[in-house]
Amino acid sequence: MLAESSSLDRLALVEFGAITPNVDFPVHIFPEEKPMNQPKSKRALPGLLIAASAFVSGCGGGGGGNGFSGAGFAPVATTPAPVKIQVTGPNPVSQWNEVAIDTINQPAATTGTAAEQRPSDAVDLAAVHLAIYNALAAITGKYQLYGITVPVEVGADASQPAAVAAAARGVLNGLFPNRSGQYQDAYVRALASIEEGSAKSQGVEVGNVMARAILTLRADDGRSVVLAPYVPGTAPGRFRGVNPVNRFGPYIKPYALESASQFRTPPPPALDSEPYAADFNETRLLGGAVGSTRTSEQLEIARFHTEPPNRFWPRNLRRFAMTDGALVDQARLMAMLFAIEADAGIACFESKYHYETWRPQSAIPLADTDGNPATVPDTAWKPIVPTPNHPEYPAAHACVSAAVAETLKTYYRTEQVEFSFDSTVTGTTHAFASTKALVDEVRGARIYGGMHFRNSLVRGEELGINVAQWTLARNFQAR
């Protein structure tokens, strides 16, 4: 049985902590599973403690473009051997990712829990995957736990599939108790497929404990903030959207960052500047619905990346958990990806609503008001694809794609990761030869679609990289 599991009050819970810097641990990409029939020993697991002095650099990252030289991740290879992602099939981690996102993506309710009223896909998915990660890290003893500061004992032969199911179901039930139809049957089926015995019961118990721990850490996460009605801007450069989306996003408590504004982007270029004019004219020529210089291939790329992010990212990132790697490593990578995506989104929207800049669909028709002689108004100009209803700067797709790419690059120790994404909008699949290729394509897509200016994308990428580097320098370390 689990020690300390009967009373959550005996667990000291903290936010993401830091670990001793400059300690290298090897990253095992596809290690073998530990034998499940080893003796019923118990393992004391030290907690993850806050160490405020473990800042890696003044900009909140670690090691710049070459990855990390310490804190648990080996450096990115200077002569990288390509890593090809081979999808071999579903497993408990990928299956519960799908169940979770189907639960989260139900229509928002007018009553119920904060998550039911204001679901946030990456934030809620991160909670699920962190509970799964903690449960499997506790069983295997391979990685440091998130958020627990006292020793917890668990048998090394506890059922990992049972732990995954209990952890995921526990978080979903805490966040979305009125959506049990989306996950309860999956939980019953998952447990029915596992042989009865102490291994199963221990797995369920550790999963339940980790779910309660994550729910306690994320209680009152800020999304219930009361906001005054939004007043659209009227001055040149100001966002003009009515009832824009995700205004509560900047108020959500980050998973790893010290604050949502920690990596706030610098101000966008002045309206009367040359950089602004260059970006303006690029988007005007490439992104318009009529008279564009865009190619048919560029249009397909633009449309490919218009699938709603709350479906596009979870489905495509799920592939990285569907390889022949150890289950604990699948859980670790998913926890990394979604915790970092959540914080990148929180930080990105903090910058968006701090600056509240106009979109090209406003800037181009109203160019006669921007005070820039190098921009010419086109009152009939419209973007080729619909523009999301939130401020332009920085670009959220850039924030997330760069954060994801930096996470994958660090995990696999190389930028040369070969993988594929698909889109339900175009019905096509895009193959990427590197993590950088994904970021580059997303940057182009948002310009070809007429939704963004280049500087917004570049600054968004910088923010996403900073978030990933900060998080990975302090979390998910080998034990």
N, C-alpha and C positions, 0 to 999 in steps of 0.2 A: 504494500500500500504506500501511498505518497505521504511522506512526512510533511507537516504543516498545511495539509490541504483542507482540513476541516474548518479552518477559520481564516478568512482572507485578511482579518485584522492583523494577523501575525506576519503578513508580508509587507515589508517596507517598500513602497512603490515610488519611483522617481521617473523623470523624463529621460530621454536618451542621454546617456552619459558619455564621457570620454575615456579613453584608455591610455596607458603609457605609450607615448609616441616613440617612433624609431625602433620598433621591434618588427622584424620581418617574419611572416608566416607564409608557407607555401599555399597557393590557391589550387585546390584539387578540382578540376573541372568535371571529370566523370569518374569519381572514386567508386569503389565497390561498396555495396551495402554491408553493414556489420551483420554477422550471423545473428539470426533471431533466436537460436536455441542455446545461447551461451548460458552459464549458470546464473541463477537469480540473485545477482549481486545488486547492491544499491550504491548510487553514486552521489556524493555531495557536490552540489553545483554552486560555486561562488557567484554572487550577483554582479551586475554591471553597475559600477559606481560613478558618480559625477566627479570629474577632476577638472576644475575650471581652468587649470593652467595648460591644458593640452591643445591650445590653439596651434594650428599648423603654420599659418602665415597671416599677415595683416589683411589679406583679401579673403580670408576664410576658406582657402583651398589647400591643396597639398601637392606640390610638385608640378604645377602647370600642365602643359600639354603632354608630358611624358608619363602621366599617371602618378602612382604613389610609390615612394621609396620606403615607406614604413607603415606603422599602425595596422598591420595585418594583411596588407595587399602587396604582392610583389610588383616590381616596376613593369610597366608595359614594355614588351620586348622591342629592342631597337631593330632587330631583324626578325619580324614576326612570322611565325608559321600560321597560315590561315586556319581558322576554325570554321567548319561547316556545320550548321545546325541541321541535324537529322531528326525529323519528327518521327518517333517510333510508336506513339499511341498514348492514350490517356492514362492517368494515374490518379490517386486520390487528391493530390495537390491541384492538378489541372481541372479535375472534375468539380472540386469545390470552388474553384475560381469561377467556373461557368455558372454554378448554382448561385454564387454570391452576386454576380453581376446581374443575373436575371431578377434577383430579389431587389437589388438597389435601384434598378432602372424602371421600376413600376412608377406610375404617375404619382406626383407629390400629393400628400393628403392635407386636408385642412385642419385635422386634429391628429392626436397621437404623439409619438415621440418626436424629438427634434429632428432625428434622421428621417423619419417618415414624412415630416412636413418640408424638410429641406435636405433631401438626399444629395450627397456629393460623391460621385462615383469613385474617384481615386482615394479620397479620404476614407470612405467606408471600406473600400476594398483593402486598403493598407491595414486597417484594424483587423480584418479577417486574416490576412496573411501574416501579420506579426504574431497573432495568437498561434497559428499553425507552426510558424518558425520556432517560437519559444517551446512549444510542446515537443517538437522533434529534436531541437537542440538539447532539451532536458533529457530525453531518452538516450540520445547518442553520445552526449558529452562532447560533441565536436566543436560547437561554437558557443560564444558567450550569449547569455540571455539578454532580452530587452526588458528593463524596468523592474527587475526583482533584485533586492539588495541583501537578502538573507539566504542561507543555503536551503535548497530543496532537494529531497532525495526521491529518486524514482528508479525502479528496476530497469536494467538495460534491455530486458526482453519484453518490455511493454509493447503492445501492438501499435505500430506506427499508423496504419490506416485508421484504427479506432481513435487514436489521438487527433489525427487530422479532422475526422468527422466531428468529434466532440468540440474541438476548438472552433471550427468554422461555424457549426450550428449554434454554439454558445454565444458567439459575437453577433451573429445574425438575429438570434432571438432577443438579445439585449437591445440592439439598434432598431429592429423591425418586428416587434412582437405581433403586430397585426398583419404581417405578410407571411405567416408560417406556412401557408399553402405553397409557397415557393421553395421551401427548404426542408420541411419536416419529413415528407415522404422520402426524400433523398437520404436523410439521416437514418431513418428506419431501415431502408434497404442496405445502406452501407454497413450498419451494425449486424444485420441479419447474415451478411456474407462472411462474417468473421467468426471463427470457432470460439465457442464459449470457453471461459477459463480465466485464470488470473492475468494473463497477458492482455486480454481484451479489457477486463475491468480496470487494470492499471492504465491502459491507454486512454480509456474514457475519462478516468479521473484526472490525469495530467492535462488532457485537453480542456476539461471543464475549468480547472484551476487557472490555466493560462487565458482562457476566454474571460473569466471574471477579472483577472488582473488587467487585461487590456481595456475592458470596459470601465474599470475604475480609473485608469490613467486618462481615459478620453472623456470622462464625464464632464458635462458642461463645457464643451469644447469651443464655445463662442458662436456657433452658427445660429443661435437663437436671438442674436442681437436685434434690437428694434431699430429700424431705419426710417428716417423721414422720407416722404415721397420724393422721388428724383426730379430735379428740375433740369431740363436740357439746357446746354449752353447756347449762347447766341453770338458771342464774340468770335472773331476769326481764330481758327485753330481749336475751338472747343467742340467736344463731342455733342451731337445733337439727337442721340437716341432717346426714345420714350420708353420708360420702364425697362431699362437695361437689365441683363441677366447677371446672376452670381454676385450681386452687390455685397452679400454676406460673406463671400469667400475670403476677403482680406482679414476678417475677424476670427477665422478659425485658427485654433492653436496649432502651430506646426508640430511635426513629429520630431524633427532634429534641429531645425533652426532656432536661434535664440529669440527671433521675432520675425513677423512677416516682412518687415521693412529692412531686414539685415542686408539683403543684396539689392536694395532698390536701385533701379537703373538710373543713370544720369539723365538730365533733361534732354528731350529730343531737340534736334536742330531748330534754330529760330526760323520762323516762316520766311524771313527776308534773306536767308542765307543761301549760298551756292549748294551745299549738301542737300538742303530741303528741295531746291529746284530740281536737282539731278534725280532724286528719288521720285518726286512728283511726276516728272516727265517719263521716267521709266515705267511706272505703273499706269500712267495715262495711255501710253503706246501699247503696252503688253496686256493690260487687264480689262480693257473695255469690251462691252458687248458688241459694239459696231466699230468697224474700221481699225481693228487691232492688227499689229504686226506679229501676233502670236501664231505659232505653228499648230497643226492638229495634234501633234505629240504633246506640246505644252498644254493644250486645252485638256487632254486626257489626264495629264498629271495634276492639273488644277482640280478637276472633278474627282479624281481618285481620293484626294485628301479632304473632300467635303463630307465624307461620312461622319455622323456625329461622334465626337471623341469618346463619349461614354460607352460606345460599342466598339469603335475602331481599335482603340488602344488595348483594352482587355483581351479581345479576341486574338489580336496579332501577337501580343506579348505572351499569351498563354503558350504559344509554340515553344518558347524557351524552357518551359516546364514539362514538355512532352518528349524529352529525349530519354536515353537509357541511363541517365545519371542517378545517383543515390537520391532517395526521396528527401532526405534532409537538405541536400544541395538544391533540389528543385524548390523546396520551401524557402531556402535562404535567398535565392535569386528573385523569387516573386516578392518576398518581403522587401528586398532592396528596391526593386523597380517601382512598386506601388507606393512605398513610403516616400521615395524621392520624387515620383510624379506628383504625389499629393503636395509636398512642400514646394515644388517648383510652381505648381498651379496657384497655391496660396500666395507665394511671393510675387508671381507674375500679376495677379489681379490686384495686389496691393499697389504695385507700380501703376497699373492701368487706371485705377480710381484715384490715385494721387495726382496724375497728370491730366487725365480726361481729355485726350486729344481726339481730333476729328478723324473720321475715316476718309479714304479716297472718294467715296460716293458723295461726301459733302465738300471735301477740299477742292476737287476738280471743277465742279460747277460754280463754286464760290471763289475761284482763284483771283477774281478782281478785287477781293477784299484782303488778300494776304500780304500786300505791300511788296511783292517780289516781282520785278520786271521780267524775270525769266520763266514765269508761269503764266499760262494763258487759259482763261476760263472756257469750259465747254459745258454749256448748260444742259446739253442733252446726254452727257456722259453717264453711263451706268456700268457697274462691274458685270462681268460675264456670269458669275455665280453669286448666289445670295451672300450678303455680308452679315456675320454674327452681330448681335445687338449688345455690344460692349465696346469700350474705348479701344482705339487702335494701338496705342503704344504702352508696353512692348507686345509683340505678337505671341499669343499663348501657344500656338502650334510650335513656334520656335523654342520657347521655354521648355516645353515638354519633350520635344524630339531631341534637343541637345542634352537634357538631363538623362533621358533614356540611353542615348548613345554613349554618354560618358560612363554610365553605370555598366553597360555591356562591355565597353572597352576595358574598364578596370577589372571586372569579374573574369573576363577571358584573357586578360593580360596582353591584348592586341587589338588594334583597330580593325584588323583584317578578319572580321566576322562575316561569314556569308549566310544570308537568311532571306526569307521572302515574307511580304505582307500582301494581303488582299483587301479589296474594297467592295462593299455591297453596292456602292453607287455606280461604279463602272463595270462591275463583274469581272475585273481583271486582277492579275497578280503581278507584283513588281518584285524583281530579284535585286538584292543589294549585295555588293561585294565587300562592303565595309560599313562600319557604323557612321563614318563621315558621309557616305553616299546617301544615307537616309536623311541626315540633316540638310545636305545640299538640295535634295529633291524637295523637301518641305519648304525650304526657303524660296525656291523657284515657284512652287505651287501657289503660294499665297500672293506672289506678285502677278503671276499669270492669271489668277482668278480675280484680280482687281480689289483685293481685300486689305492689302498692307503696302507700306513703303519699306524699302530695303533696310533702312537704319533700324526700324522696329524689329525686324527679324534678327539682325546681327546682335542688337542689344539683348533681345530675348534669349538668343543662344548663349551669350555670356552669362546671363542670370542662371540658366539651366545648368551650365557647367559648374558654376560656383556652388549651387545647391548640392549637386551630386558629389563634388569633391569634399565639401564640408561634411556631408553625411557619412561618406565612406571612410573618411579619415578617423571617424569616431565610433563607428558601429559595425556590427556584423562580423566581428573578428573571430579568428580561430581561437580555441581555448588552449 
